[in-house]
Amino acid sequence: MKLILISFTAIFALASCNTMVGLGRDTRLLGQEMEKTAEKSAPASDSGTSGAPIY
């Protein structure tokens, strides 16, 4: 019984680790696409702020 419990725990731990890696990749790719879209839509300015808002 202990062996079965340890096996299931190991399987779930490995599966969740793989899921988190995939989530991290998806989040990174989403951020990159958002940056590209923002750079395309931002007006070009010579103020040296590279499109960042000034507060």
Secondary structure, DSSP 8 states (H G I E B T S, - for coil): -HHHHHHHHHHHHHHHHHHHHHHHHHHHHHHHHHHHHHHHHS---SSSSTT----
